[in-house]
Amino acid sequence: MKQFLLSACALIFSAAVFSQTNCPYQFSRTNNNATTCASHIRLYFTSCPAIIPTLDSIKIGGVLQPETFTMIEKICNGNSIYVDYCISDDNLPTAGRIKAFLTYRDPATSAITGASACEINPSGIAPVILSDFGIRRSAGNEVAVSWQTQQEISSDRFEIERAFDKTSFEKIGTVLAAGFSGSVKAYTFSDNANSSTNVSFYRIKMIDKDGAFIYSETKSVKASSVRSNLVLFSNPSHGSVKITLTDMVEPTVVQLLDASGRLMRSTILLDINTIQINNLQKGSYFVRIAGRISGNTEVRKLSVID
């Protein structure tokens, strides 16, 4: 029975050792440091490694570096989890990405229990690389928000924020992040409560596990399907017409076209919602309006009589 228990414990310990093959998610490097050693490199982990791996070698751009690495210390303090290694000289070049070869050994027997070849990014890069971000009003009051990430390092969540004036943003939803990913991840969020008759603005707050965050760019979406009301006075006309847009919600292009569709006049209404056109010849015309942001259009026939 005692032998069985010892064997079981050995298996559990062996499994624990074999599990210590997770790759670091980033690294930092310091040259000419006057403290423990002249130069050192730190490998950062998502959880405190029970077994400290040996840093056997590093490749940069596929080239094996001549340095050797000696472990200095392991730090596991809150969100600061890393193993510090001394570099044998100052010749390790600056790199945007390294490939580190790690070996895990049984501390009792020194037997190799695991090995990893890890592609590692430098510290200080954005925890989330956003590759796509789009906003679309699909129907009624629903706005679809979609985005993709190319990479996530210790990401925690995405908070979707909305504003109606491009400055006063408020959180309207949260989507959990993948955490750690080197492949494309797609996310969506539906805002079902946007009935604004004005343009709306959206952005994404990308929050790391340690609370650090960055914002995406701000994008806009057209107003709800509420159109400006086009009024022509008088119609039929005796040569003059007053064009008024009631409930104008955005800058609007006003065009006058003849019966064949040829553009006669065009103007943009910004701060005022009325335009007067005089000296029209007898005939048939069309008045067309188009929202500069929403793209909403409306056409009304105008008749000019004697």
C-alpha positions as CSV (number, residue, x, y, z in Angstrom):
1,M,0.0,0.0,0.0
2,K,2.8,2.4,0.9
3,Q,4.6,1.7,-2.4
4,F,1.3,2.4,-4.3
5,L,0.9,5.8,-2.5
6,L,4.5,6.7,-3.3
7,S,4.0,5.8,-6.9
8,A,0.8,7.8,-7.1
9,C,2.5,10.8,-5.5
10,A,5.3,10.5,-8.1
11,L,2.8,10.5,-10.9
12,I,1.0,13.6,-9.5
13,F,4.3,15.4,-9.2
14,S,5.4,14.3,-12.7
15,A,2.1,15.6,-14.1
16,A,2.6,18.9,-12.3
17,V,6.1,19.2,-13.7
18,F,5.0,18.4,-17.3
19,S,2.3,21.1,-17.0
20,Q,5.0,23.7,-16.6
21,T,5.6,24.1,-20.3
22,N,3.6,27.3,-20.9
23,C,5.3,29.9,-23.0
24,P,6.0,33.4,-21.7
25,Y,3.8,36.0,-23.3
26,Q,6.4,38.8,-23.4
27,F,9.9,39.7,-22.6
28,S,12.0,42.8,-21.6
29,R,15.7,43.3,-21.9
30,T,18.3,45.6,-20.2
31,N,21.9,46.2,-21.2
32,N,24.7,47.6,-19.0
33,N,22.7,47.3,-15.8
34,A,25.0,47.9,-12.8
35,T,23.0,45.7,-10.5
36,T,23.0,41.9,-10.4
37,C,24.7,41.4,-13.8
38,A,25.7,43.5,-16.8
39,S,22.7,42.6,-18.9
40,H,19.6,40.6,-18.3
41,I,16.4,39.4,-19.9
42,R,13.0,38.9,-18.2
43,L,10.4,36.4,-19.4
44,Y,6.9,37.2,-18.3
45,F,4.4,34.5,-17.5
46,T,0.6,34.5,-17.0
47,S,0.9,32.4,-13.8
48,C,3.7,31.8,-11.4
49,P,5.8,28.8,-12.8
50,A,6.2,26.1,-10.1
51,I,9.3,24.8,-11.9
52,I,11.7,27.5,-13.2
53,P,12.6,26.7,-16.8
54,T,16.2,26.8,-18.1
55,L,16.6,29.4,-20.9
56,D,18.7,27.3,-23.3
57,S,19.0,29.7,-26.2
58,I,17.4,32.5,-28.2
59,K,16.9,33.0,-31.9
60,I,16.3,36.4,-33.5
61,G,15.1,36.5,-37.0
62,G,15.9,32.8,-37.3
63,V,19.5,33.4,-36.2
64,L,20.8,31.6,-33.1
65,Q,22.4,34.0,-30.7
66,P,25.8,33.1,-29.1
67,E,24.9,34.2,-25.5
68,T,24.3,31.9,-22.6
69,F,21.7,32.6,-19.9
70,T,21.8,32.1,-16.1
71,M,18.7,32.3,-14.0
72,I,18.8,35.2,-11.4
73,E,15.5,35.1,-9.7
74,K,11.8,34.4,-10.0
75,I,9.3,37.1,-9.1
76,C,5.6,36.3,-8.5
77,N,4.0,39.5,-7.1
78,G,0.4,40.2,-8.2
79,N,0.4,40.9,-11.9
80,S,4.2,41.1,-12.0
81,I,5.2,37.5,-12.8
82,Y,8.6,36.9,-14.5
83,V,11.8,35.0,-14.4
84,D,15.0,37.0,-14.7
85,Y,18.0,35.6,-16.5
86,C,21.6,37.0,-16.7
87,I,23.0,37.4,-20.3
88,S,26.6,36.3,-20.7
89,D,27.6,39.5,-22.6
90,D,26.1,42.7,-24.1
91,N,25.8,41.4,-27.6
92,L,22.1,40.3,-27.6
93,P,20.6,42.7,-30.2
94,T,17.4,44.6,-29.7
95,A,14.5,42.6,-31.2
96,G,10.8,43.1,-31.9
97,R,10.3,39.4,-31.4
98,I,12.4,36.5,-30.2
99,K,12.2,32.7,-30.2
100,A,13.2,31.3,-26.8
101,F,14.0,27.6,-26.2
102,L,13.0,26.5,-22.7
103,T,13.7,23.3,-20.8
104,Y,11.9,22.1,-17.7
105,R,13.7,19.7,-15.4
106,D,12.7,17.6,-12.4
107,P,14.3,19.4,-9.4
108,A,15.0,16.1,-7.7
109,T,16.5,14.1,-10.6
110,S,17.4,16.9,-13.1
111,A,15.7,14.8,-15.7
112,I,14.1,16.7,-18.6
113,T,10.3,16.7,-18.1
114,G,9.3,19.2,-20.8
115,A,10.5,21.6,-23.4
116,S,9.1,24.6,-25.3
117,A,10.0,26.7,-28.3
118,C,8.2,30.0,-27.7
119,E,7.7,33.0,-30.0
120,I,7.6,36.0,-27.6
121,N,6.8,39.7,-28.2
122,P,8.6,42.5,-26.4
123,S,6.9,44.2,-23.4
124,G,5.3,47.6,-23.9
125,I,3.4,46.6,-27.0
126,A,-0.4,47.0,-27.1
127,P,-2.1,44.1,-25.2
128,V,-4.7,44.0,-28.0
129,I,-4.0,44.5,-31.8
130,L,-7.3,45.5,-33.3
131,S,-7.5,44.6,-37.0
132,D,-11.1,45.6,-37.8
133,F,-13.8,47.7,-36.3
134,G,-17.2,48.4,-37.9
135,I,-20.5,50.0,-37.0
136,R,-23.8,49.4,-39.0
137,R,-27.4,50.3,-38.3
138,S,-29.1,47.1,-39.4
139,A,-32.8,47.8,-38.8
140,G,-35.0,50.1,-36.7
141,N,-33.2,51.0,-33.5
142,E,-30.6,48.2,-33.7
143,V,-26.9,49.1,-34.3
144,A,-24.5,46.2,-34.9
145,V,-20.9,46.7,-33.5
146,S,-18.3,44.3,-34.8
147,W,-14.5,44.0,-34.4
148,Q,-11.6,41.6,-34.8
149,T,-8.3,41.2,-33.0
150,Q,-5.1,39.9,-34.5
151,Q,-3.4,39.4,-31.1
152,E,-4.4,39.5,-27.4
153,I,-2.0,39.5,-24.5
154,S,-3.6,39.3,-21.1
155,S,-6.8,40.9,-22.3
156,D,-9.7,40.9,-20.0
157,R,-12.8,42.5,-21.6
158,F,-14.1,45.0,-24.1
159,E,-16.4,47.8,-23.0
160,I,-18.6,49.3,-25.8
161,E,-19.2,53.0,-25.3
162,R,-21.6,55.3,-27.1
163,A,-22.0,59.1,-27.4
164,F,-24.4,61.4,-29.2
165,D,-22.1,64.4,-29.2
166,K,-18.7,62.7,-29.9
167,T,-17.5,63.6,-26.4
168,S,-19.9,62.4,-23.7
169,F,-19.3,58.6,-24.0
170,E,-21.1,56.1,-21.7
171,K,-20.7,52.3,-21.4
172,I,-23.6,50.4,-22.9
173,G,-22.2,46.8,-22.8
174,T,-19.3,44.5,-22.0
175,V,-17.9,41.5,-24.0
176,L,-15.3,39.2,-22.5
177,A,-12.0,38.9,-24.2
178,A,-10.1,35.8,-25.2
179,G,-7.2,36.6,-22.8
180,F,-4.3,35.2,-24.8
181,S,-4.5,34.7,-28.5
182,G,-2.2,34.9,-31.5
183,S,-4.9,34.2,-34.1
184,V,-7.9,36.2,-35.4
185,K,-10.8,36.5,-32.9
186,A,-14.1,38.0,-34.0
187,Y,-16.5,39.8,-31.6
188,T,-20.0,41.4,-32.0
189,F,-22.3,43.5,-29.9
190,S,-25.9,44.7,-30.6
191,D,-27.1,48.0,-29.4
192,N,-30.9,47.7,-29.4
193,A,-31.7,51.0,-27.8
194,N,-30.4,53.6,-30.2
195,S,-33.4,55.6,-31.6
196,S,-31.5,58.8,-32.0
197,T,-32.5,61.0,-34.9
198,N,-28.9,62.3,-34.9
199,V,-25.6,60.7,-35.8
200,S,-24.2,58.4,-33.0
201,F,-20.6,57.7,-32.1
202,Y,-19.1,54.4,-30.8
203,R,-15.7,53.3,-29.5
204,I,-14.3,50.2,-27.8
205,K,-12.4,50.3,-24.5
206,M,-9.9,47.4,-24.5
207,I,-9.1,46.5,-20.9
208,D,-6.1,44.3,-19.8
209,K,-6.2,41.9,-16.8
210,D,-4.2,44.4,-14.7
211,G,-6.6,47.2,-15.4
212,A,-4.6,49.0,-18.1
213,F,-6.7,50.0,-21.1
214,I,-6.6,51.7,-24.5
215,Y,-9.4,53.0,-26.8
216,S,-10.1,52.1,-30.3
217,E,-10.8,54.9,-32.9
218,T,-14.2,56.5,-32.8
219,K,-16.7,55.6,-35.5
220,S,-20.1,57.0,-36.4
221,V,-23.4,55.5,-37.5
222,K,-26.3,57.2,-39.3
223,A,-29.4,58.4,-37.5
224,S,-32.5,56.3,-37.0
225,S,-34.7,56.0,-40.1
226,V,-36.4,59.3,-39.3
227,R,-36.4,61.6,-42.4
228,S,-36.5,65.3,-42.7
229,N,-39.9,66.4,-44.0
230,L,-39.7,68.3,-47.3
231,V,-42.1,71.2,-47.8
232,L,-42.5,73.2,-51.0
233,F,-44.4,76.5,-50.9
234,S,-46.0,77.2,-53.1
235,N,-46.6,74.2,-55.4
236,P,-47.7,74.8,-58.1
237,S,-45.5,77.9,-58.2
238,H,-45.6,81.1,-60.3
239,G,-41.8,81.2,-60.6
240,S,-40.7,81.2,-57.0
241,V,-40.6,78.4,-54.4
242,K,-39.6,78.2,-50.8
243,I,-38.0,74.9,-49.8
244,T,-38.2,74.0,-46.1
245,L,-36.9,71.0,-44.3
246,T,-38.7,70.4,-41.0
247,D,-36.9,68.4,-38.3
248,M,-33.6,68.6,-40.2
249,V,-31.2,66.3,-38.3
250,E,-28.0,66.6,-40.4
251,P,-26.4,68.7,-43.1
252,T,-28.5,68.2,-46.2
253,V,-27.9,68.7,-49.9
254,V,-30.8,70.3,-51.8
255,Q,-30.9,69.9,-55.6
256,L,-33.2,71.3,-58.2
257,L,-33.4,69.2,-61.4
258,D,-35.4,69.8,-64.6
259,A,-37.8,67.3,-66.1
260,S,-35.0,65.4,-67.9
261,G,-33.0,65.0,-64.6
262,R,-30.4,67.7,-65.5
263,L,-29.1,69.4,-62.3
264,M,-30.1,73.1,-62.3
265,R,-29.0,74.2,-58.8
266,S,-27.5,72.6,-55.7
267,T,-26.8,73.9,-52.2
268,I,-26.1,72.5,-48.7
269,L,-28.2,73.4,-45.7
270,L,-26.2,73.5,-42.5
271,D,-27.4,76.0,-39.9
272,I,-30.6,77.0,-41.6
273,N,-33.4,74.7,-43.0
274,T,-34.9,77.0,-45.7
275,I,-33.9,78.1,-49.2
276,Q,-35.7,80.4,-51.6
277,I,-35.5,79.8,-55.4
278,N,-36.7,82.5,-57.7
279,N,-37.1,83.3,-61.5
280,L,-38.1,79.7,-62.5
281,Q,-39.4,79.3,-66.0
282,K,-42.7,77.5,-66.7
283,G,-42.3,73.7,-66.6
284,S,-41.9,70.7,-64.4
285,Y,-39.0,70.3,-62.0
286,F,-37.9,67.9,-59.2
287,V,-36.5,68.8,-55.8
288,R,-34.2,66.2,-54.3
289,I,-32.7,66.2,-50.8
290,A,-30.0,63.9,-49.5
291,G,-28.6,63.7,-45.9
292,R,-24.8,64.1,-46.0
293,I,-24.3,61.5,-43.2
294,S,-27.3,59.1,-43.3
295,G,-27.7,59.1,-47.1
296,N,-31.5,59.4,-46.7
297,T,-33.0,60.9,-49.8
298,E,-36.4,62.3,-50.8
299,V,-37.7,63.6,-54.2
300,R,-40.7,65.9,-54.7
301,K,-42.1,67.1,-58.0
302,L,-42.5,70.9,-58.5
303,S,-44.7,72.5,-61.1
304,V,-44.2,76.1,-62.4
305,I,-47.2,77.7,-64.1
306,D,-48.0,81.1,-65.6
